[in-house]
Amino acid sequence: SHPGVEAAAAIAVKHEKWAERPYLVIVPRVDYDVSASDILDSYEGKVPRWWHPDDVAFVNELPRNATGKVLKNKLRAEFENTLLEK
């Protein structure tokens, strides 16, 4: 629901302490300047803190199938070597 986000997907990536944590992959709006901290701060007061994603990656587009569904398996493969620290 952030005004600077065109499209987004959440995936799990490796974490040093918790094994896996949420990670956002975002396509930003062309006409909007948005940062990772803007996105992460937008979760405050909306969901429990432990549900908040740990980090954000910005991409030009999300991989989709012929019907427009986001292909999370391709996102997981692309970000499989991402390691979030404590």
C-alpha positions in Angstrom: 0.0 0.0 0.0 3.0 2.3 -0.1 2.6 5.0 -2.7 6.1 4.5 -4.0 5.6 0.8 -4.9 4.4 -0.4 -8.3 4.6 -4.1 -7.5 6.0 -6.2 -4.7 6.6 -9.8 -3.5 7.8 -11.2 -0.2 10.1 -14.2 -0.1 12.1 -15.9 2.6 15.9 -15.6 2.6 18.6 -17.0 4.8 19.3 -15.4 8.1 22.3 -16.0 10.4 20.2 -16.4 13.6 16.7 -17.3 12.6 17.4 -19.6 9.5 14.9 -17.6 7.4 13.3 -14.1 7.5 11.0 -12.1 5.2 12.6 -10.2 2.4 10.8 -7.8 0.1 11.4 -7.5 -3.7 9.9 -4.3 -5.0 9.4 -2.6 -8.3 9.4 1.1 -7.4 7.1 3.6 -9.2 9.0 5.5 -11.9 7.8 8.9 -10.7 8.4 8.3 -7.0 11.7 8.4 -5.0 11.5 5.6 -2.4 14.1 4.1 -0.1 14.3 0.8 1.7 13.9 2.6 5.1 10.7 4.3 3.7 9.3 0.9 2.9 10.3 -0.7 6.2 9.0 2.2 8.3 5.6 1.9 6.6 5.0 -1.4 8.6 5.2 0.3 12.0 1.9 0.0 13.9 0.3 -2.2 11.2 1.6 -5.6 11.9 3.6 -7.2 14.7 7.3 -6.3 14.7 8.5 -9.9 14.1 6.4 -9.9 10.9 8.3 -6.9 9.5 10.6 -7.7 6.5 14.3 -7.4 7.3 15.4 -5.8 4.1 14.3 -4.7 0.6 15.6 -5.3 -2.9 14.6 -3.0 -5.7 14.2 -4.6 -9.2 13.0 -3.3 -12.6 10.3 -6.0 -12.9 9.0 -9.1 -11.2 9.1 -12.4 -13.1 5.5 -13.4 -14.0 3.8 -16.3 -15.8 1.5 -15.9 -18.8 -1.5 -15.0 -16.5 0.5 -12.4 -14.6 1.2 -14.4 -11.4 4.5 -13.6 -9.7 6.9 -16.5 -10.1 8.3 -16.7 -6.5 10.4 -19.7 -7.4 12.4 -17.5 -9.8 12.8 -14.8 -7.1 13.9 -17.4 -4.6 16.5 -18.7 -7.1 17.7 -15.1 -7.9 18.1 -14.2 -4.2 19.2 -17.6 -2.8 22.6 -16.3 -1.8 21.3 -13.4 0.1 22.2 -13.6 3.8 20.6 -11.4 6.3 22.7 -10.7 9.4 21.6 -10.5 13.0 
